[in-house]
Amino acid sequence: MEFLINPNIAYIIVTACGMLALITSAWLGEWIVAAIIALMLAGGEALEEAASARASAAWMAPRK
């Protein structure tokens, strides 16, 4: 599978957009929106770590 853009660059772009949205919503005084965006950013990173750990464990498991 070939990507049109490097996945590392895509991750940086998505994170930057999330941070921009977080900063903008806080600057405008939309604290609930800022909290939701912060939860989305943190939750996405936690899900990514969990999926990576699970994939690594499955890859290292002995084959039967």
C-alpha positions in Angstrom: 0.0 0.0 0.0 1.4 3.3 -1.0 0.6 6.5 0.8 0.3 9.9 -1.0 1.8 11.5 2.1 4.3 10.2 4.6 2.3 8.9 7.7 4.7 10.8 10.0 4.0 14.1 8.3 0.2 13.3 8.3 0.4 12.7 12.1 2.2 16.1 12.6 -0.4 17.9 10.4 -3.4 16.3 12.2 -1.9 17.1 15.7 -1.1 20.7 14.6 -4.7 21.1 13.4 -6.0 19.8 16.7 -3.8 22.0 18.7 -4.8 25.0 16.6 -8.5 24.2 17.2 -7.8 23.8 21.0 -6.0 27.1 21.3 -8.6 28.9 19.2 -11.5 27.6 21.1 -9.8 28.5 24.4 -9.0 32.0 23.1 -12.6 32.5 22.1 -13.8 31.4 25.6 -15.4 28.1 24.4 -14.1 26.1 27.3 -16.4 23.1 26.7 -15.3 22.8 23.1 -11.6 23.1 24.2 -12.1 20.3 26.7 -13.7 18.1 24.1 -10.8 18.7 21.7 -8.3 18.0 24.4 -10.1 14.7 25.2 -10.1 13.8 21.5 -6.3 14.5 21.2 -5.5 12.5 24.3 -7.8 9.7 23.5 -6.5 9.3 20.0 -2.9 9.0 21.2 -3.9 6.5 23.9 -5.8 4.4 21.3 -2.8 4.5 19.0 -0.4 3.3 21.8 -2.8 0.5 22.7 -3.1 -0.6 19.1 0.6 -0.5 18.6 1.2 -2.6 21.8 -1.4 -5.1 20.8 0.1 -5.4 17.3 3.6 -5.9 18.6 2.4 -8.6 21.0 0.6 -10.4 18.2 3.6 -10.2 16.0 5.9 -11.6 18.7 3.6 -14.4 19.7 4.7 -17.9 18.8 3.1 -19.3 15.7 1.3 -22.6 16.0 
